[in-house]
């Protein structure tokens, strides 16, 4: 008796831009986003060239389509890359988050803990994306290594871009932090352990990385003009004798330091 043919693979693991063709989806800005520049930057500066149809290639395409949906589709029912009833996302062993949570706070805010450069509580979905998109217009992503295949897929990833504009954010003390652009690369790596169903939809995603590595690279240049504006009313002022990275106050006062995370 002839064996049944293998089921066709879904488009979101074959094409990194597959979900951009979902014309009936509820898109955040009323239309699908344009990833042309990001994909070009990826092609110019990636480290890996995975064979089409290989496991690393399939995993990379899946995650790229998931990122598009998480960032730009406003209705969870339109996310094709996830197993919606079973989907969760967690960071560094933290509590599992639902897709609804990420839709509410934004992808950056779901990943970054409050620190001396940035605080998710002081930035909503829209402002968080503006903060990082303005600083780094193209933020490419790739799979470096895959350690196991479905249903539990463990892999190492890289996320990188060029800091072409100043970083401007609000930190965990309510202070506006500005770091002058150094024009260099921001390049971070991490691990993901993901469970997928038979349709290769994500059921759970556990991300492991150092969120502060991006900020260390943002403020890495010696002599960069970095300052903290006056804290908002009621915000705690930074103590001048705290250890860490030096900042200059916005009105030219004596330098002071904020403690490292």
C-alpha positions as CSV (number, residue, x, y, z in Angstrom):
1,X,0.0,0.0,0.0
2,X,1.4,3.3,-1.0
3,X,2.3,5.7,1.8
4,X,0.5,9.0,2.1
5,X,2.4,12.0,0.8
6,X,4.0,14.3,3.3
7,X,1.9,17.3,4.1
8,X,2.9,20.5,2.4
9,X,4.8,22.9,4.6
10,X,3.0,26.2,5.5
11,X,4.1,29.3,3.7
12,X,5.3,31.0,6.8
13,X,8.2,28.6,7.1
14,X,9.1,28.8,3.4
15,X,9.0,32.6,2.9
16,X,10.2,35.1,5.5
17,X,7.6,37.6,4.1
18,X,4.6,35.3,3.8
19,X,2.3,37.0,6.2
20,X,2.8,40.4,4.5
21,X,0.5,39.0,1.8
22,X,-2.4,38.7,4.3
23,X,-4.5,41.5,2.8
24,X,-7.5,40.8,5.0
25,X,-5.6,41.1,8.3
26,X,-6.1,44.0,10.7
27,X,-2.8,45.8,10.2
28,X,-1.6,48.4,12.8
29,X,-1.3,51.2,10.2
30,X,-4.1,50.0,8.0
31,X,-1.7,48.2,5.6
32,X,1.1,45.7,5.7
33,X,4.5,47.1,6.7
34,X,7.4,47.5,4.2
35,X,10.3,45.3,5.2
36,X,12.4,46.0,2.0
37,X,15.2,48.0,3.8
38,X,15.4,45.5,6.7
39,X,15.6,42.5,4.3
40,X,18.3,44.3,2.2
41,X,20.3,45.1,5.4
42,X,20.0,41.5,6.4
43,X,21.3,40.3,3.1
44,X,24.3,42.7,3.3
45,X,25.4,41.9,6.8
46,X,24.1,38.4,7.8
47,X,26.6,35.8,9.1
48,X,24.8,32.7,7.9
49,X,23.5,31.6,4.5
50,X,21.0,28.7,5.2
51,X,20.0,26.4,2.4
52,X,16.4,26.8,1.4
53,X,14.2,24.2,3.0
54,X,16.9,23.3,5.7
55,X,15.8,23.3,9.3
56,X,17.7,26.6,10.1
57,X,16.0,28.2,7.1
58,X,12.5,27.0,8.2
59,X,13.0,28.2,11.7
60,X,14.3,31.6,10.6
61,X,11.3,32.1,8.3
62,X,8.9,31.1,11.0
63,X,10.3,33.6,13.6
64,X,10.5,36.4,11.0
65,X,6.8,36.0,10.2
66,X,6.0,35.8,13.9
67,X,7.8,39.1,14.4
68,X,5.8,40.8,11.7
69,X,2.5,39.5,13.2
70,X,3.5,40.5,16.7
71,X,4.6,43.9,15.7
72,X,1.9,44.9,13.1
73,X,-1.2,42.7,13.3
74,X,-3.5,44.1,15.9
75,X,-5.9,41.1,16.2
76,X,-4.5,37.9,17.6
77,X,-7.0,36.0,15.5
78,X,-4.9,37.1,12.4
79,X,-1.7,35.6,13.8
80,X,-1.1,32.5,11.6
81,X,2.3,31.6,13.1
82,X,1.0,30.7,16.6
83,X,-1.3,28.0,18.1
84,X,-3.6,30.6,19.6
85,X,-5.2,28.6,22.4
86,X,-1.8,27.3,23.6
87,X,0.5,30.2,22.9
88,X,2.8,31.7,25.5
89,X,5.9,33.8,25.5
90,X,8.5,34.2,28.3
91,X,11.8,35.9,28.9
92,X,14.7,34.5,30.9
93,X,12.6,32.1,32.9
94,X,9.9,34.8,33.8
95,X,6.2,34.1,33.8
96,X,4.6,33.1,30.5
97,X,2.9,36.0,28.7
98,X,-0.1,35.7,26.5
99,X,-0.3,37.0,22.9
100,X,-2.8,39.6,24.2
101,X,-0.2,40.9,26.6
102,X,2.3,41.5,23.8
103,X,-0.3,43.2,21.7
104,X,-1.1,45.5,24.6
105,X,2.5,46.5,25.6
106,X,4.5,45.9,22.4
107,X,7.3,43.6,21.5
108,X,10.1,45.7,23.0
109,X,8.2,46.2,26.2
110,X,7.6,42.5,26.5
111,X,11.3,41.8,26.2
112,X,13.0,44.6,28.2
113,X,13.0,45.0,32.0
114,X,13.2,48.4,33.6
115,X,16.7,49.8,33.8
116,X,18.8,53.0,33.8
117,X,18.2,53.6,30.1
118,X,14.6,52.5,29.6
119,X,11.5,51.5,31.5
120,X,8.5,49.8,29.7
121,X,6.2,51.5,32.2
122,X,7.1,54.9,30.7
123,X,6.6,53.9,27.1
124,X,3.5,52.4,25.3
125,X,3.5,50.2,22.2
126,X,3.8,53.1,19.7
127,X,6.4,55.2,21.6
128,X,8.6,52.1,22.3
129,X,8.8,51.2,18.6
130,X,9.6,54.9,17.7
131,X,12.4,54.9,20.3
132,X,14.3,52.0,18.8
133,X,13.2,52.4,15.1
134,X,14.4,56.0,15.0
135,X,17.8,55.0,16.5
136,X,18.2,51.9,14.4
137,X,16.0,52.0,11.3
138,X,16.9,48.4,10.2
139,X,17.1,45.8,12.9
140,X,17.8,42.4,11.2
141,X,17.4,39.0,12.7
142,X,18.9,35.6,11.8
143,X,19.3,32.0,13.1
144,X,22.9,31.1,13.9
145,X,22.5,27.4,15.0
146,X,19.6,25.0,15.5
147,X,20.2,22.4,18.2
148,X,17.0,20.4,18.0
149,X,14.1,19.9,15.6
150,X,10.3,19.8,16.1
151,X,8.4,19.6,18.3
152,X,10.9,21.3,20.6
153,X,13.1,23.6,18.6
154,X,16.2,25.1,20.4
155,X,18.3,27.6,18.5
156,X,20.8,30.4,18.8
157,X,19.9,33.7,17.2
158,X,21.4,37.1,16.3
159,X,19.7,40.5,16.2
160,X,21.7,43.5,14.8
161,X,21.4,47.0,13.4
162,X,23.4,50.2,13.0
163,X,22.9,53.1,15.5
164,X,22.5,55.9,13.0
165,X,20.4,58.3,15.2
166,X,20.5,59.3,18.9
167,X,18.9,57.0,21.4
168,X,16.2,58.8,23.4
169,X,14.3,57.0,26.1
170,X,12.8,57.4,29.6
171,X,14.5,55.3,32.4
172,X,13.3,53.7,35.5
173,X,13.5,56.9,37.5
174,X,11.3,58.8,35.0
175,X,14.4,60.6,33.6
176,X,14.8,61.3,29.8
177,X,18.0,59.6,28.7
178,X,19.8,60.6,25.5
179,X,22.8,58.9,24.0
180,X,24.4,60.4,20.9
181,X,24.6,58.1,17.9
182,X,28.0,56.5,17.3
183,X,27.2,55.0,13.9
184,X,28.4,51.5,14.9
185,X,26.6,48.2,15.0
186,X,24.4,47.0,17.8
187,X,24.7,43.2,17.8
188,X,23.1,40.9,20.3
189,X,22.7,37.1,20.5
190,X,20.5,34.8,22.5
191,X,18.8,31.4,22.7
192,X,15.2,30.4,22.1
193,X,13.5,27.2,23.1
194,X,10.2,26.9,21.3
195,X,7.5,24.2,21.1
196,X,5.6,23.9,17.9
197,X,2.5,21.9,16.8
198,X,2.1,19.7,13.7
199,X,1.4,22.8,11.6
200,X,4.7,24.3,12.9
201,X,2.9,27.0,14.7
202,X,4.4,28.3,17.9
203,X,2.9,27.0,21.1
204,X,5.4,28.3,23.6
205,X,8.5,30.5,23.2
206,X,11.1,30.8,25.9
207,X,13.7,33.6,25.0
208,X,17.0,33.7,26.8
209,X,19.4,36.7,26.4
210,X,20.9,39.6,28.2
211,X,18.6,42.6,27.6
212,X,21.2,45.0,28.9
213,X,23.7,44.1,26.2
214,X,21.9,46.3,23.7
215,X,22.1,49.3,26.0
216,X,25.8,48.6,26.8
217,X,26.5,48.7,23.1
218,X,24.3,51.8,22.6
219,X,26.4,53.7,25.2
220,X,29.7,52.0,24.5
221,X,31.7,54.9,23.0
222,X,34.1,56.8,25.3
223,X,33.3,60.5,25.3
224,X,29.8,60.1,23.8
225,X,27.7,63.1,24.9
226,X,25.2,61.3,27.1
227,X,22.8,63.1,29.4
228,X,19.9,62.6,31.6
229,X,17.3,65.3,31.6
230,X,15.7,66.7,34.8
231,X,13.5,64.0,36.4
232,X,9.8,64.3,36.1
233,X,8.1,65.8,39.1
234,X,8.0,63.2,41.9
235,X,10.7,61.0,40.3
236,X,13.6,60.0,42.5
237,X,16.8,61.8,41.7
238,X,20.0,59.8,41.0
239,X,22.6,59.9,43.7
240,X,26.0,61.4,42.6
241,X,28.0,58.7,44.4
242,X,26.3,55.7,42.8
243,X,28.6,53.5,40.7
244,X,28.1,52.8,37.0
245,X,28.1,54.6,33.7
246,X,28.7,58.4,33.8
247,X,26.0,60.7,32.6
248,X,26.0,64.5,32.2
249,X,23.0,66.4,33.5
250,X,21.0,68.3,30.9
251,X,21.9,71.8,32.3
252,X,25.6,71.2,32.4
253,X,25.9,70.4,36.0
254,X,28.7,68.1,37.4
255,X,28.7,64.6,36.0
256,X,26.9,62.0,38.1
257,X,26.6,58.2,37.8
258,X,23.7,55.8,37.7
259,X,24.1,52.3,39.1
260,X,24.4,49.4,36.7
261,X,21.6,46.8,36.5
